Amino acid sequence: MNNVTIIRPESREEWLEIRKSGIGSSEVATIVGLNPWETPYQLWRRKKGLDEPKQENAAMRNGHHLEDAVSKMWNDATGREIIKRSAIDWIIRDNDRPYLQVSPDRTYWLGESRSPEDKGILEIKTTRMKVDPEDLPKYWFAQVQYQLGVAGYTQGSLAWLSAGQGFDFGYQDLKLVPDFFGWLIEEVDKFWTDNILGGKEPNAVSVADVLLKYNRHTDRKIIECSDEVFEAYQNLKAVKKEIKALEERQEVFEETIKMAFGDAEALSYGGDTIATWKAPKESLKFDAKTFQAEHPDLVKPYLQVTQGARRFLLK
């Protein structure tokens, strides 16, 4: 292993708190732009306390509960022995750069020697997507590489359980790729030094980033756009024109079909149902507008000022 410290928190809450003090393997893919669900700017905001920490949702909790089952499937498939003491919330932290830290799901013995160097890391995933062992998600690969490199291991394995149509288990062994790990560390070092310690904002790379940074406009501020943006504007106007023409055709076809219904709930052709047109069941709805008009004093304590979303219009 590398020059590292093993931290074994007394509770999951303590483990979650310690993780905030560094860059974990679930965050490294975000930093290098391989995470489709989060951008560096969004991660930076969370790390700086500008946004709330991610809350554990049902899918995350279920994945945590299923780790034992998936690790058993992996054990059955490979015959390798999982180290029982690794089935806890723990952290491996680099002593020279404490912000480099990982929390492996499990570790296992590579052979019979039972020496500290004779271990591998098992990363466990539960997902709804179909996984190709020969084309693993890039953010999974980055996560395992970061774990191996920080911990000082050379071998690992990625096991997954896909819950799509039925359940599909699979795994893929992975070796440390030193050059790739070196690149990850360079990017993490830069992010930690420049963005976290230095306070430099990462560039916005998505519309979600722009809305986080500028949730409203500056009155009377106008920016001259580039040729690239103007070309996108022209293309968008052309596409919208095409969409409008298609929507008009759609409306004509829909009206033709609806005129055939009368009071029927379905239309058939050749014995096969081709369309339905049914009214929803009656339901009770609170008339907030009328209540506010008739009882303004009762409503006033519950009114809150909210910022609406920025509205995008083409001219």
Sequence and secondary structure as in RCSB ss.txt:
>XXXX:A:sequence
MNNVTIIRPESREEWLEIRKSGIGSSEVATIVGLNPWETPYQLWRRKKGLDEPKQENAAMRNGHHLEDAVSKMWN
DATGREIIKRSAIDWIIRDNDRPYLQVSPDRTYWLGESRSPEDKGILEIKTTRMKVDPEDLPKYWFAQVQYQLGV
AGYTQGSLAWLSAGQGFDFGYQDLKLVPDFFGWLIEEVDKFWTDNILGGKEPNAVSVADVLLKYNRHTDRKIIEC
SDEVFEAYQNLKAVKKEIKALEERQEVFEETIKMAFGDAEALSYGGDTIATWKAPKESLKFDAKTFQAEHPDLVK
PYLQVTQGARRFLLK
>XXXX:A:secstr
  SEEEE  SSHHHHHHHHTTSB HHHHHHHTT  TT  HHHHHHHHTTSS      HHHHHHHHTHHHHHHHHH
HHH   B GGGSS  EEEESSSTTBEE  SEEEESSSS  TTSEEEEEEEEESS   TTS  HHHHHHHHHHHHH
HT SEEEEEEEE SSS EEEEEEEE  HHHHHHHHHHHHHIIIIIIIS       SHHHHHHH SS  TT     
 HHHHHHHHHHHHHHHHHHHHHHHHHHHHHHHHTTTTT SEEEETTEEEEE           HHHHHHH HHHHG
GG             
